[in-house]
Each structure stands twice: as C-alpha cells, then as structure tokens.
C-alpha cells in the first residue's frame, strides 16, 4: 500500500510563481506525488502534520556542489585566498580522500541541504585520487539513499595536471581513457530516465584549467549518445579567463562553443565573467547557469549578471557550491544571498522573492532534467519543505509570510522536509542518520585528513 501524508491547515502554501499561493488549506500526499490541495480535505492519511504556523514551499533544488569539501571548511590558510591559490593549497589535502571520507562528507552535505529545505541536489565530484580504491559514485548514491535525497550527481573529471600546464597535481587527475570508460559505467549503472527518478547522472569535466580540449569534445559525444546532461565550471574568475586566453587562445565560452559544449543539455557553474555577446550566445543556445552567490562572495570572485541573464530568458538556477568556499550547505541562506547580492549591483528592485524562488525550484529542476519537480501541484513530486514561522525571529514580518522566510529569520532550518513522499527531516531532525554520531565521525575524519 502507498503511504500518505496530510499537511493540515497550512498557514501559507507557495505552489509556484505561475500558480501563486494559498492560505489555510491542506495538502494531501499519496505515495510519491502530491494528490490534492484544498480547504478542509476529507482524506485519511498515515501521518497528519499540523502546519497552522507554517509556510510550505516546493523543495529547493541545488544545482552545484562539492560534497567532499565539508571536511575542509574554514581552514585558516585559505580563509582569505582567491580561487587559484585556494585550490592549489587544498589539492594537497584532498589527494588523501578515501571511501570513508567521501561517504561521510556526502552525508553531511546532504543533511545540511535537507535541513534547509533542499530536496533535490547534484554534486560535482571531479577529484579521483590515485590512492582511492572503491566505487566513488556508488558511495555517494548509497549516502543519498540513506538520507532520502533526490540525487543527480555528475561524474566529474580532471585530466590536465601541472606537468601539462594545468592547475591540479598529478595525484588527483586521471587518464582520458580511464575517465571515459568510467563515465560510461556510471551512466549504465545509475542513470534513471523515469519521471520521478531518485537517481540521475550527469557528466562534468571540472574546468578549462583542469581538462584537455580533447576530453571536453569526447565528453560531449558520450553524454549526447546516452542522453545525459553536461556540466562544468566556467567564467568564475578573471584568472580563468586569462588562463584560457594564454593556453587555448580563446575566452572560456569560445572554447566551450568550439567543443559543442553549449545547449539546453548544458549548465555552467558561476558564469560571472561573460560579456554582452556571450550572454546573447547563452540565450541563443539555451545554456543554463548554476549561480553560486555565497561562494562568489567568499572567494571575492565577483557578481554574476543574473538580472541581465533573466531578462534574456537564460535559465539561471541556484547552488551553494562547495562547502570549503561557502562553509555551509544552507540552501535557504543561498536564496537570501542571491536576492541581496544582485541588489548591490542593480538596486533594490533587482530581484524579487518570486524571482529567487523560481530560480531555487523550477529553474533548478529544469537544469537537472526533472519535469515534475519544483511545484506543489497535483501529480507533481511530493517534494516539500515546511518552515515554521511561529517563532520569535519572524515576529512583525508576517504581512508577507512567504517573503518572511527569506528576508527575516536567522535559523534557516526546515521543520519538516519531505522527499518523494517520505519525511526525511522530522521536527527539525534527520530521520535517516543520527546527527550527533554523524558530527562525531566527520570531525574525526577531517582531523585525520589534515594530519596525512
């Protein structure tokens, strides 16, 4: 029998930008889909949750992350470093990652996402130490299944080491043949095309300064042969633009265009340093952007031209980025920072609450290739985040309850997070793993990693 949940008497329901909001109504969930929405629904349910003081929103979608970085947050040596220096230092630590580190760092990142209202995420794991022995992607999928996260990670890659003119050391890059063979294995083993899949796979060369042009081209061919999405970092810093001009004799986007690495099946993380012509090229090709405002501020990288991108109908989604360049996986906090950072450049009306919620839900789902994720509508995925605004920090802010969870409040934790019809955060606590034990294990692993 299918399980069922009734969210009763919801103070405020945000369905989507297109559909709008409702007050004082119920949401019935049956199995893994929203069944119906209405006042005083006469349905029986296995679980009834009183939402009389709660704002209920579609689960958020995170479109770029590096889970393994939860083990190297807040390191003093790189607290004030820009991207290239930051990476060069951290590669010497990350080269010692093992299966235990990948599993538990993934759990921590996913737990933080779930606890801040995110129900679907990718992960860009591009670092494969030569000493790693196990199945890295299987390890990550096992962690996602343990916590109940809808997961569409990338099989990342690096093939251009320092000896060849790239940035990463030899200890964390792979041969192109090895990369291509494992990408194919991962797609065949884990990718699910079904409408409400819990597992998808994308393919993601790391960046122009860590892969060869041949690998970019071969990756595009492989991904399109299997019908999976493509992803990479691009135009994140001025240093990256300078590298591409020197190494490839082209700007980063021109390199991608020459490799056919643009299109509706492609997303680019960051995308800060695009000129006007390049914005028009992104719009023409349907290429999406995974915007990472907190990381961009943390590393001093710059401000993405999100307002201008949205005006050209470029699909801009949101992402927390890696936990060593954000130092958290706070998805609601990311939405707030996206709203505020654009106002620094473009003024107080640069983005609205509706704009950033669209980016964090439907736009992200479209980027990750989920058609029925990101809205609270009958027949859509039962992926829901419930935020209790009946708290001191929301006092005086409830003239607009939806905006309150973004503008007001300081504790971004959801009261309940539901993924695929299952409660995975219950009254603020994970259901899939003991939080205290997870914290203890990760602190131990992080300390051991720094000693190696």
Buried (B, 14 or more C-beta within 10 A) or exposed (E): EEBBBBBBBBBBBBBBBEEEBBEEBBBBBBBBBBBBBEEEBEBEBEBBBEBEBBBBBBBBBBBBBBBBBBBBBEBEEBEEBBBBBBBBBBBEBBBBBBBBBBBBBBBBBBBBBBBBBBBBBBBBBBBBBEEBEEBBBBBBBEBBEBBBBBBBBBBBBBBBBEEEEBBBBEBBBBEBEEBBEBBBEBBEEBBEEEEBBBBBBBBBBBBBBBBBBEBBBBBBEBBBEBEBBBBBBBBBBBBBBEBBBEBBEBBBBBBBBBBBBBBBBBBBBBBBBBEEEBBEBBBEBBBBBBBBBBBBBBBEBBBBBBBBBBEEEBBBBBBBBBBBBBBBBBBBBBBBBBBBBBEEBBEEEBBEBBBBBBBBBBBBBBBBBBEBBBBBBEEBBBBBBBBBBEBEEBEEBBEBBBBBBBBBBEEBBBBBBBBBBBBBBBEBEBBBBEEEEBEEBBEEBBEBBEEE
